[in-house]
Amino acid sequence: MSPEYPEHLRYLDSHEYCGLEGSIATLGITAYAVEELGDIVFVELPAVGSRVTRGQTFGTVESVKAVEDLNSPVTGLVTERNQPVVDAPEVLAADPYGQGWLIRVQVEEYDPADTLSASEYRQRLEG
């Protein structure tokens, strides 16, 4: 079964997603990334009040196979971090687009052209 990619989200080639509601972006990693990483054992996220910058790393996800950087599609201020994912990284595998979100950001800069639609992301993976 291939992973799902919700249509309302935007995606990066590096397998992060961005959901925008007003000026708040919810960032996470895709089901594909979760599947490729395998057992996720550690998640490092920025503190609330930190700044993230579009195109820059904002944290890491570590599995038994690899450590992957998390890249931000937006610039802004971190308003929330998902502490349950930090405390129990298996939440990511169970529900990457729901309970497994990583951070929420008050967006100052975002360009949708920097991201992919669900169908574009799916094509990249299959291509």
C-alpha positions as CSV (number, residue, x, y, z in Angstrom):
1,M,0.0,0.0,0.0
2,S,1.4,3.4,-1.0
3,P,1.4,6.2,1.6
4,E,-1.3,8.9,1.3
5,Y,-0.5,12.6,0.6
6,P,-3.3,14.9,1.7
7,E,-4.3,17.3,-1.0
8,H,-4.6,20.4,1.3
9,L,-0.9,20.2,2.2
10,R,2.2,21.4,0.3
11,Y,5.4,19.3,0.2
12,L,9.2,19.7,-0.1
13,D,11.5,17.4,-2.1
14,S,13.1,16.7,1.3
15,H,9.8,15.1,2.5
16,E,8.5,17.7,4.8
17,Y,4.9,19.0,4.5
18,C,3.4,22.4,5.3
19,G,-0.3,23.0,6.1
20,L,-1.3,26.7,6.1
21,E,-4.3,28.0,8.1
22,G,-4.3,31.8,8.0
23,S,-0.8,32.9,9.0
24,I,0.0,29.7,10.9
25,A,1.9,26.9,9.2
26,T,1.9,23.4,10.6
27,L,5.1,21.5,9.6
28,G,5.7,17.8,9.7
29,I,7.2,14.9,7.7
30,T,5.5,12.8,5.1
31,A,4.3,9.3,5.3
32,Y,7.0,8.4,2.7
33,A,9.7,9.9,5.0
34,V,8.4,7.9,8.0
35,E,8.3,4.7,5.9
36,E,11.8,5.2,4.6
37,L,13.3,6.0,8.0
38,G,11.8,3.0,9.7
39,D,11.8,3.0,13.5
40,I,12.1,6.6,14.6
41,V,13.9,6.8,18.0
42,F,14.5,10.5,18.5
43,V,13.1,13.9,17.3
44,E,14.8,17.2,17.9
45,L,12.6,20.3,17.5
46,P,13.2,24.1,18.2
47,A,11.8,25.7,21.3
48,V,8.7,27.9,21.2
49,G,9.8,31.4,20.5
50,S,12.6,30.3,18.2
51,R,12.9,31.5,14.6
52,V,12.9,29.2,11.6
53,T,14.1,30.3,8.2
54,R,12.8,29.1,4.8
55,G,15.3,26.7,3.2
56,Q,17.1,26.1,6.5
57,T,17.2,23.2,9.0
58,F,14.9,23.4,12.0
59,G,15.5,20.1,13.7
60,T,16.3,16.4,13.1
61,V,14.6,13.0,13.1
62,E,16.7,10.0,14.0
63,S,15.9,6.4,13.2
64,V,17.8,3.2,13.7
65,K,18.9,3.7,10.1
66,A,19.7,7.4,9.7
67,V,19.6,11.0,11.1
68,E,17.7,13.3,8.8
69,D,17.6,17.1,8.9
70,L,14.2,18.8,8.9
71,N,13.9,21.7,6.4
72,S,11.5,24.6,6.7
73,P,9.4,25.9,3.8
74,V,8.6,29.0,5.8
75,T,10.3,31.8,7.7
76,G,8.7,32.8,11.0
77,L,8.4,32.3,14.8
78,V,7.7,28.9,16.3
79,T,4.4,29.2,18.3
80,E,4.0,25.5,19.2
81,R,6.1,22.4,19.2
82,N,4.5,18.9,19.5
83,Q,6.1,17.7,22.7
84,P,4.2,14.3,22.6
85,V,6.2,13.5,19.4
86,V,9.5,14.4,21.1
87,D,8.5,12.3,24.1
88,A,7.2,9.3,22.0
89,P,8.5,9.5,18.4
90,E,6.4,6.4,17.4
91,V,3.5,8.9,17.2
92,L,5.0,10.0,13.8
93,A,4.7,6.5,12.4
94,A,1.1,6.1,13.6
95,D,-0.3,9.5,12.3
96,P,2.2,11.8,10.4
97,Y,-0.5,14.2,9.2
98,G,-2.5,14.3,12.4
99,Q,-1.1,13.7,15.9
100,G,2.4,13.5,14.3
101,W,2.8,17.2,13.3
102,L,6.1,18.7,14.5
103,I,5.9,22.5,14.9
104,R,3.5,25.4,14.2
105,V,5.0,28.7,12.9
106,Q,3.7,32.2,12.7
107,V,4.6,32.8,9.0
108,E,6.5,35.9,8.0
109,E,7.7,34.6,4.6
110,Y,6.3,31.7,2.5
111,D,6.3,31.2,-1.3
112,P,4.0,28.3,-2.5
113,A,6.3,28.1,-5.6
114,D,9.0,26.6,-3.3
115,T,6.7,23.7,-2.5
116,L,4.9,20.9,-4.4
117,S,1.3,20.0,-4.6
118,A,0.3,16.4,-3.5
119,S,0.2,15.2,-7.1
120,E,3.6,16.9,-7.9
121,Y,5.1,15.3,-4.8
122,R,3.6,11.9,-5.7
123,Q,5.1,12.2,-9.2
124,R,8.5,13.0,-7.8
125,L,8.5,9.9,-5.7
126,E,7.3,7.7,-8.5
127,G,9.5,9.3,-11.1
